[in-house]
Amino acid sequence: MKHAGLSLALAFALTACVPPQSGAEATVRGIYDEVQQHIGGEVTPTDSIPMTDDLIALLERAEAAADARGEPFIDGDLAANCQDCQSLTGLEIGPQTGPEPVPAQSGHTLLEARFVINGNEERAVIYDLVQTSEGWRVDNILAEGFDLRAEAQSYLAEASAATSAAAPPSP
C-alpha cells in the first residue's frame, strides 16, 4: 500500500514537470501519432495531416499536374521528412531551434518537430500553423532545403510551362 501511495505521488510530481501543450503542439503531436502508425510500412497519408483549405487546394493542383505527367509530386513522407523510413524516435516539439529561424507571418504559429529517423539521422520539420474554426491547421511544412508551398507552386509553374511548350501553335 505504501508503494501505491509513493507511485501516485511520483506520478503527480512528474505530471507537474511536463509543460502543458498548446492546441498547436497537440496538433503536431497528433501528426506524429499518425506517423508512428505508418512508419516502416507506408508513408503517412497526406490527408491525416490537418491542413488549411488553401494548402489542400494547392497540393491537389500539384498532385493533378503530377498525375498528368505520370510522376509523383511528393515522393516520401512529408511529416517524417524521409523516404523508406523504418523508425522515428526522440520526438520533441517546441519552438524553432534551427540556425536560421523562419519568421512567422501575422496570425501564424511556427513549431518545430525534432526527431531521429532510422536510429541515427537527426531531422527537424517546421510546421506553420494557423488557428481556424476547425482548430489548428498546417499552412506550410518546412525542412532543411524544403518548403512545401514553394515546391508546389514551382512544380505547377514548371508543369504549366511544359504544357505550353508542348501545345501546338494556334492557327
C-alpha positions as semicolon CSV with decimal commas, in nm:
position;residue;x (nm);y (nm);z (nm)
1;M;0,000;0,000;0,000
2;K;0,291;0,234;0,080
3;H;0,430;0,172;-0,269
4;A;0,100;0,262;-0,434
5;G;0,091;0,595;-0,249
6;L;0,452;0,666;-0,338
7;S;0,390;0,575;-0,703
8;L;0,088;0,804;-0,715
9;A;0,284;1,092;-0,559
10;L;0,567;1,036;-0,807
11;A;0,323;1,033;-1,099
12;F;0,172;1,365;-0,986
13;A;0,519;1,516;-0,945
14;L;0,624;1,408;-1,294
15;T;0,298;1,537;-1,443
16;A;0,361;1,874;-1,280
17;C;0,704;1,890;-1,452
18;V;0,560;1,839;-1,802
19;P;0,461;2,174;-1,952
20;P;0,105;2,189;-2,083
21;Q;0,069;2,159;-2,459
22;S;-0,090;2,434;-2,662
23;G;-0,352;2,338;-2,916
24;A;-0,091;2,386;-3,189
25;E;0,152;2,150;-3,015
26;A;-0,122;1,891;-2,968
27;T;-0,199;1,914;-3,341
28;V;0,164;1,846;-3,434
29;R;0,184;1,564;-3,179
30;G;-0,127;1,413;-3,343
31;I;0,052;1,418;-3,678
32;Y;0,337;1,215;-3,530
33;D;0,091;0,971;-3,373
34;E;-0,015;0,903;-3,734
35;V;0,347;0,879;-3,848
36;Q;0,412;0,610;-3,585
37;Q;0,118;0,408;-3,718
38;H;0,258;0,409;-4,073
39;I;0,635;0,422;-4,036
40;G;0,819;0,120;-4,171
41;G;0,532;0,026;-4,398
42;E;0,396;0,322;-4,589
43;V;0,417;0,699;-4,594
44;T;0,193;0,895;-4,362
45;P;-0,123;0,975;-4,563
46;T;-0,132;1,343;-4,651
47;D;-0,498;1,359;-4,551
48;S;-0,400;1,265;-4,194
49;I;-0,218;1,599;-4,166
50;P;-0,477;1,866;-4,077
51;M;-0,413;2,133;-4,340
52;T;-0,572;2,464;-4,427
53;D;-0,816;2,458;-4,718
54;D;-0,575;2,676;-4,916
55;L;-0,284;2,433;-4,870
56;I;-0,507;2,134;-4,954
57;A;-0,620;2,303;-5,278
58;L;-0,259;2,385;-5,373
59;L;-0,146;2,027;-5,312
60;E;-0,442;1,885;-5,505
61;R;-0,349;2,100;-5,806
62;A;0,016;1,990;-5,783
63;E;-0,087;1,623;-5,747
64;A;-0,318;1,653;-6,050
65;A;-0,037;1,807;-6,255
66;A;0,199;1,530;-6,144
67;D;-0,058;1,262;-6,231
68;A;-0,098;1,416;-6,577
69;R;0,279;1,391;-6,622
70;G;0,289;1,035;-6,488
71;E;0,516;1,119;-6,197
72;P;0,483;1,172;-5,822
73;F;0,466;1,523;-5,681
74;I;0,589;1,422;-5,334
75;D;0,796;1,106;-5,315
76;G;0,834;1,041;-4,944
77;D;0,680;1,109;-4,607
78;L;0,605;1,479;-4,552
79;A;0,583;1,456;-4,174
80;A;0,885;1,229;-4,124
81;N;1,088;1,409;-4,393
82;C;1,221;1,084;-4,535
83;Q;1,181;0,802;-4,785
84;D;1,160;0,441;-4,674
85;C;1,178;0,531;-4,303
86;Q;1,188;0,239;-4,063
87;S;1,172;0,414;-3,724
88;L;1,120;0,753;-3,566
89;T;1,239;0,816;-3,208
90;G;1,318;1,103;-2,974
91;L;1,029;1,326;-3,083
92;E;1,043;1,676;-2,935
93;I;0,801;1,951;-3,032
94;G;0,858;2,315;-2,948
95;P;0,979;2,650;-3,077
96;Q;1,225;2,662;-3,365
97;T;1,583;2,594;-3,272
98;G;1,739;2,582;-3,616
99;P;2,029;2,807;-3,717
100;E;1,809;3,026;-3,938
101;P;1,473;3,087;-3,771
102;V;1,183;3,136;-4,008
103;P;0,980;3,445;-3,924
104;A;0,614;3,369;-3,851
105;Q;0,356;3,558;-4,053
106;S;0,099;3,753;-3,856
107;G;-0,160;3,512;-3,714
108;H;0,064;3,208;-3,769
109;T;0,245;2,990;-3,517
110;L;0,563;2,804;-3,605
111;L;0,652;2,483;-3,424
112;E;0,950;2,258;-3,485
113;A;0,938;1,882;-3,454
114;R;1,280;1,730;-3,389
115;F;1,340;1,355;-3,405
116;V;1,573;1,077;-3,515
117;I;1,499;0,861;-3,821
118;N;1,626;0,504;-3,850
119;G;1,824;0,532;-3,527
120;N;2,086;0,780;-3,647
121;E;1,950;1,052;-3,877
122;E;1,852;1,371;-3,693
123;R;1,567;1,559;-3,859
124;A;1,370;1,875;-3,797
125;V;1,042;1,978;-3,956
126;I;0,884;2,318;-3,902
127;Y;0,507;2,344;-3,911
128;D;0,346;2,676;-3,999
129;L;0,008;2,660;-3,825
130;V;-0,299;2,883;-3,813
131;Q;-0,599;2,864;-3,587
132;T;-0,924;2,807;-3,778
133;S;-1,281;2,736;-3,674
134;E;-1,193;2,364;-3,711
135;G;-0,888;2,401;-3,481
136;W;-0,519;2,435;-3,561
137;R;-0,432;2,364;-3,925
138;V;-0,099;2,329;-4,105
139;D;-0,048;2,604;-4,363
140;N;0,302;2,501;-4,468
141;I;0,569;2,242;-4,391
142;L;0,935;2,339;-4,396
143;A;1,251;2,135;-4,355
144;E;1,613;2,189;-4,448
145;G;1,602;2,285;-4,815
146;F;1,228;2,217;-4,841
147;D;0,925;2,448;-4,839
148;L;0,604;2,263;-4,930
149;R;0,419;2,570;-5,060
150;A;0,717;2,684;-5,269
151;E;0,767;2,329;-5,404
152;A;0,400;2,303;-5,507
153;Q;0,396;2,647;-5,669
154;S;0,725;2,579;-5,851
155;Y;0,601;2,240;-5,970
156;L;0,278;2,394;-6,102
157;A;0,471;2,666;-6,285
158;E;0,706;2,407;-6,435
159;A;0,417;2,181;-6,540
160;S;0,233;2,476;-6,693
161;A;0,542;2,584;-6,888
162;A;0,597;2,226;-7,013
163;T;0,231;2,203;-7,121
164;S;0,252;2,538;-7,301
165;A;0,573;2,436;-7,479
166;A;0,419;2,106;-7,591
167;A;0,097;2,262;-7,721
168;P;0,073;2,305;-8,099
169;P;0,076;2,665;-8,215
170;S;-0,261;2,829;-8,278
171;P;-0,356;2,866;-8,646
